[in-house]
Amino acid sequence: MYKMAVLGDRESVMGFRALGFETFPVEDQTEAKRILRRLAQEEYGVIYMTEQLAQYLGEEIAEYRDRPVPAIILIPGKEGSLGIGMRGVHDSVERAVGADILNN
Amino acid sequence: MARLNVNPTRMELKRLKARVTTARRGHKLLKDKRDELMKQFLDIVRENKELRERVEAALIRAQKGFTVASAIMSPEQMEQALLYPKQSMTLSIDYRNIMSVDVPKYSFQLKNDDPSEIYPYSFATTSGELDDAVGALSSVTEDLLRLAETEKSAQLLAQEIEKTRRRVNALEYVMIPQLDETIRYIVMKLDENERGNVTRLMKVKDMMIAEQFEAKQ
């Protein structure tokens, strides 16, 4: 049985807690790195992370990209979308096809 | 293309011919695998894109709701209202096999079945905007999970496609030409030996005839 985590700044993750997600409010990147690593080792199947945080954690996220568990999914935080999550989708296409063919 | 460093013998030729047949068959199979993976991948990634657009829009809306709520309520009140959730979620992961890639299938279980359990506070002390925001967020949950599922699947498939494509290319442009080249080299060498042998025999025969002719005279 797996758990679901939401990682991000306090205000962005607040609401998720009411829905039954486990939330981990973090303020700076080093803390985020530490928590992400811990969550990945524990039984978290899906980790949602705000893009505001993810922009500093590119390496860590790439590391988990090819593993079946956990899935790290980027979501827009309270400041809106930065487009990093969407870029990830395009990256997948580019990797598989060799060119980005989604732009139509 | 460099040929392999082998002895030009009949044994080696036989071995190489068997290898090139295997390589050709493997190449064909991998090519089929790549094509099928690509087909599946494109379906999934399109869904991925669509879901992401929808989820992002919905989440931004929900976050705006929280911003409005926090403008009306004090941060302490907000914090307190959402501090202790009544609802909790667990996730189970099943795997579906697409061309030998295990892609996840998520489903979640809620501890409480009552849909109103997402409001962990009393309505008396909080503003209606907070209810709306939590409600909006809750309606995205299903999509959020499906997004995770398709996005992870797309990532795993992309990795497998990349790997398969490398193998196909390695076979097509390195292995098979190399084997063909080596086989041709061995065939040439053996033929050349054969011709050398024939000329030598002819020469010896000539010499023997000349010798006999001389002995008669």
Interface residues (C-beta under 8 A of the other chain):
Chain A: M1 Y2 K3 M4 E11 S12 M14 G15 F16 R17 A18 L19 G20 F21 G45 V46 Y48 R65 D66 P68 V69 A71 I73 I75 P76 G77 K78 G80 S81 G85 M86 G88 V89 S92 V93 R95 A96 V97 L102
Chain B: M38 F41 V45 R46 N48 K49 R52 E53 V55 E56 L59 I60 A62 Q63 F66 T67 S70 M78 E79 L82 P85 Q87 S88 M89 T90 L91 S92 I93 Y95 D102 P104 Y106 F108 L110 K111 I118 Y119 P120 A133 V134 L137 S138 T141 L144 L145 L147 A148 E149 E151 K152 A154 Q155 L156 L157 A158 Q159 I161 E162
